[in-house]
């Protein structure tokens, strides 16, 4: 089925005002954080005169609307400013930190697809069997298990008690592939369990409902091979599966914020927490903006994929 480029362009244009609105919300929320960035830079023993001087140098004494448009004008050319505490470009800082976070998201998404699709389909095919009942029970437990709780359990059991994996840190795959997987395994598993459980349940439900529709019954009555029927059933059931996967793919970044703190991974989540603690406004603004834009882009891609498999969707927009 060909891609409807007109619809895709329309959806991309609709995302532009959303992104602009996000910049306003991010800017205002960051400036509601209590505390003075200048005082955080100078320390608690500083004088009011020194605080006022630093605020003037950083432009923090300007009206909020001027600060916003200065930030937005830099954002449009890819300049997010400098970190108050680290004295580094925010763009380069976010790129290096997001690279670590992307490792978590990539492996989590890959495991989610590899596990939830085949297990969910097999569970639907063997509905009400012992296998299906086991899948339903285990996925229910997985849905109710937050990433933080799963991470703490894995950390205590496999890292602290058994010593199979390191407790903290990150190693680049180019530096040592073995150490890379040893450091990334537990954080990825902690993120994967809830995602797999949700997508698996949706795959099972959607595949079963599609397999009971008239077109599937018609194919069976005409003697089509079961493998061919299942391929068509899977294509028919893809829309709700893609939708729920897209939602959780977006939320993986939010889950990574928690997991990175637990395992001391130098990702975007750890950067957000440290920036908030130190009142580093450019860092917090840039990090929150990246997270928000990530959600918008994932939703946009999900919409386009859903429309690709069900062209009727575009009639609702």
Buried (B, 14 or more C-beta within 10 A) or exposed (E): EEEBEEBBEEBEEEBEEBBEEBBEEBBEEBBEEEEBBBBBBBEEEBEEEBBEBBBEEBEBEBEEEEBBEEBEEBBEEEEBBBBBBBEEBBBEBBEBBBEBBBBBBEBBBEBBBEBBBEBBBBBBBEBEEEBBEEBBEBBEEBBEBBBBEBBEBBBEEBBEEEEEBBBEEBBEEEEEEEBBBBBBBBBBBBBBBBBBBBBBBBBBBBBBBBBEEEEBEEBEEEEEEEEEBBEBBBEBBBBBBBBBBBBBBBBBBEBBBBBBBBBEBBBBBBBBBBBBEBBBBBBBBBBBBBBBBBBBEBBBBBBBBBBBBBEEBBEEE
